[in-house]
Amino acid sequence: MGNNVQILWQRFQNWLTMMPPTSTLVRAYMWVIGSRGNH
């Protein structure tokens, strides 16, 4: 499961680089999810 999440994370980041305008908004969204997952 860990590997799957890592691959999806990399793909998502690659997709973000293609859409700079929304990168900031999505990054904040990812940060919220990341903080939740770490807990």
DSSP file (Angstrom, degrees, kcal/mol; ACC not computed):
  #  RESIDUE AA STRUCTURE BP1 BP2  ACC     N-H-->O    O-->H-N    N-H-->O    O-->H-N    TCO  KAPPA ALPHA  PHI   PSI    X-CA   Y-CA   Z-CA
    1    1 A M     >        0   0    0      0, 0.0     4,-2.3     0, 0.0     5,-0.2   0.000 360.0 360.0 360.0 -39.2    0.0    0.0    0.0
    2    2 A G  H  >  +     0   0    0      1,-0.2     4,-2.2     2,-0.2     5,-0.1   0.919 360.0  49.1 -59.0 -43.9    2.9    2.4    0.8
    3    3 A N  H  > S+     0   0    0      1,-0.2     4,-2.6     2,-0.2    -1,-0.2   0.918 108.6  53.6 -63.1 -41.9    4.4    2.0   -2.7
    4    4 A N  H  > S+     0   0    0      1,-0.2     4,-2.6     2,-0.2     5,-0.2   0.926 109.2  48.2 -57.2 -45.9    1.0    2.7   -4.3
    5    5 A V  H  X S+     0   0    0     -4,-2.3     4,-2.6     1,-0.2    -1,-0.2   0.904 110.8  51.4 -62.6 -41.1    0.6    5.9   -2.3
    6    6 A Q  H  X S+     0   0    0     -4,-2.2     4,-2.5     2,-0.2    -1,-0.2   0.922 110.8  47.6 -63.3 -43.5    4.1    7.0   -3.3
    7    7 A I  H  X S+     0   0    0     -4,-2.6     4,-2.6     2,-0.2     5,-0.2   0.936 113.6  47.3 -63.6 -46.2    3.5    6.3   -7.0
    8    8 A L  H  X S+     0   0    0     -4,-2.6     4,-2.7    -5,-0.2    -1,-0.2   0.902 110.9  53.0 -61.3 -39.7    0.2    8.2   -6.8
    9    9 A W  H  X S+     0   0    0     -4,-2.6     4,-2.4    -5,-0.2    -2,-0.2   0.928 110.3  46.8 -61.3 -45.8    1.9   11.0   -5.0
   10   10 A Q  H  X S+     0   0    0     -4,-2.5     4,-2.6     2,-0.2    -2,-0.2   0.919 113.0  48.9 -63.6 -43.4    4.6   11.3   -7.7
   11   11 A R  H  X S+     0   0    0     -4,-2.6     4,-2.3     1,-0.2    -1,-0.2   0.914 111.1  50.4 -62.2 -41.9    2.0   11.3  -10.5
   12   12 A F  H  X S+     0   0    0     -4,-2.7     4,-2.0     1,-0.2    -1,-0.2   0.915 110.7  48.9 -63.1 -42.5    0.0   13.9   -8.7
   13   13 A Q  H  X S+     0   0    0     -4,-2.4     4,-2.0     2,-0.2    -1,-0.2   0.908 110.1  51.4 -64.7 -41.2    3.0   16.1   -8.3
   14   14 A N  H  X S+     0   0    0     -4,-2.6     4,-0.9     1,-0.2    -1,-0.2   0.909 110.0  50.0 -60.5 -41.0    3.9   15.7  -12.0
   15   15 A W  H  X S+     0   0    0     -4,-2.3     4,-0.6     1,-0.2     3,-0.5   0.865 107.1  55.6 -64.9 -35.7    0.3   16.7  -12.8
   16   16 A L  H >< S+     0   0    0     -4,-2.0     3,-1.5     1,-0.2    -1,-0.2   0.904 100.0  58.2 -63.7 -40.9    0.7   19.8  -10.6
   17   17 A T  H 3< S+     0   0    0     -4,-2.0    -1,-0.2     1,-0.3    -2,-0.2   0.798 102.9  55.0 -61.2 -26.5    3.8   20.9  -12.5
   18   18 A M  H 3< S+     0   0    0     -4,-0.9    -1,-0.3    -3,-0.5    -2,-0.2   0.679 111.5  45.2 -79.9 -16.6    1.7   21.0  -15.6
   19   19 A M    XX  +     0   0    0     -3,-1.5     3,-0.6    -4,-0.6     4,-0.6  -0.671  65.5 168.4-127.1  77.6   -0.9   23.3  -14.0
   20   20 A P  H >> S+     0   0    0      0, 0.0     3,-1.1     0, 0.0     4,-0.7   0.851  70.3  62.8 -59.9 -39.6    1.0   26.1  -12.2
   21   21 A P  H 34 S+     0   0    0      0, 0.0     4,-0.4     0, 0.0     3,-0.3   0.864 112.6  35.3 -58.5 -36.5   -2.0   28.3  -11.4
   22   22 A T  H <> S+     0   0    0     -3,-0.6     4,-2.9     1,-0.2     5,-0.3   0.473  92.6  93.8 -96.3  -1.3   -3.7   25.7   -9.2
   23   23 A S  H <X S+     0   0    0     -3,-1.1     4,-2.7    -4,-0.6     5,-0.2   0.910  85.5  49.5 -58.8 -42.8   -0.5   24.3   -7.8
   24   24 A T  H  X S+     0   0    0     -4,-0.7     4,-2.0    -3,-0.3    -1,-0.2   0.936 113.5  45.4 -63.3 -45.5   -0.7   26.6   -4.7
   25   25 A L  H  > S+     0   0    0     -4,-0.4     4,-1.9     1,-0.2    -2,-0.2   0.941 116.4  44.8 -63.6 -47.2   -4.3   25.7   -4.0
   26   26 A V  H  X S+     0   0    0     -4,-2.9     4,-3.1     1,-0.2    -1,-0.2   0.862 109.0  57.6 -66.4 -34.2   -3.8   22.0   -4.5
   27   27 A R  H  X S+     0   0    0     -4,-2.7     4,-2.6    -5,-0.3    -1,-0.2   0.922 106.5  48.2 -63.7 -41.7   -0.6   22.1   -2.4
   28   28 A A  H  X S+     0   0    0     -4,-2.0     4,-2.0     2,-0.2    -1,-0.2   0.913 112.5  49.9 -61.9 -41.1   -2.5   23.5    0.5
   29   29 A Y  H  X S+     0   0    0     -4,-1.9     4,-2.1     1,-0.2    -2,-0.2   0.918 111.6  47.6 -63.4 -44.0   -5.1   20.8    0.0
   30   30 A M  H  X S+     0   0    0     -4,-3.1     4,-3.4     1,-0.2    -2,-0.2   0.886 108.1  56.0 -64.5 -38.1   -2.4   18.1   -0.1
   31   31 A W  H  X S+     0   0    0     -4,-2.6     4,-2.7     2,-0.2    -1,-0.2   0.917 107.3  49.0 -61.3 -42.3   -0.8   19.6    3.0
   32   32 A V  H  X S+     0   0    0     -4,-2.0     4,-1.9     2,-0.2    -1,-0.2   0.940 114.7  44.3 -62.2 -46.4   -4.1   19.2    4.9
   33   33 A I  H  X S+     0   0    0     -4,-2.1     4,-2.8     1,-0.2    -2,-0.2   0.914 112.9  52.4 -64.6 -41.5   -4.4   15.6    3.8
   34   34 A G  H  X S+     0   0    0     -4,-3.4     4,-2.5     1,-0.2    -2,-0.2   0.917 108.1  49.8 -61.1 -44.0   -0.8   14.9    4.5
   35   35 A S  H  X S+     0   0    0     -4,-2.7     4,-1.4     1,-0.2    -1,-0.2   0.893 112.4  48.8 -63.5 -37.5   -1.0   16.2    8.0
   36   36 A R  H  < S+     0   0    0     -4,-1.9    -2,-0.2    -5,-0.2    -1,-0.2   0.930 111.0  49.5 -66.4 -44.5   -4.1   14.0    8.6
   37   37 A G  H  < S+     0   0    0     -4,-2.8    -2,-0.2     1,-0.2    -1,-0.2   0.891 107.1  54.8 -63.4 -39.7   -2.4   10.9    7.2
   38   38 A N  H  <        0   0    0     -4,-2.5    -1,-0.2     1,-0.3    -2,-0.2   0.878 360.0 360.0 -62.9 -36.7    0.7   11.4    9.4
   39   39 A H     <        0   0    0     -4,-1.4    -1,-0.3    -5,-0.2    -2,-0.2   0.515 360.0 360.0 -69.0 360.0   -1.5   11.4   12.5
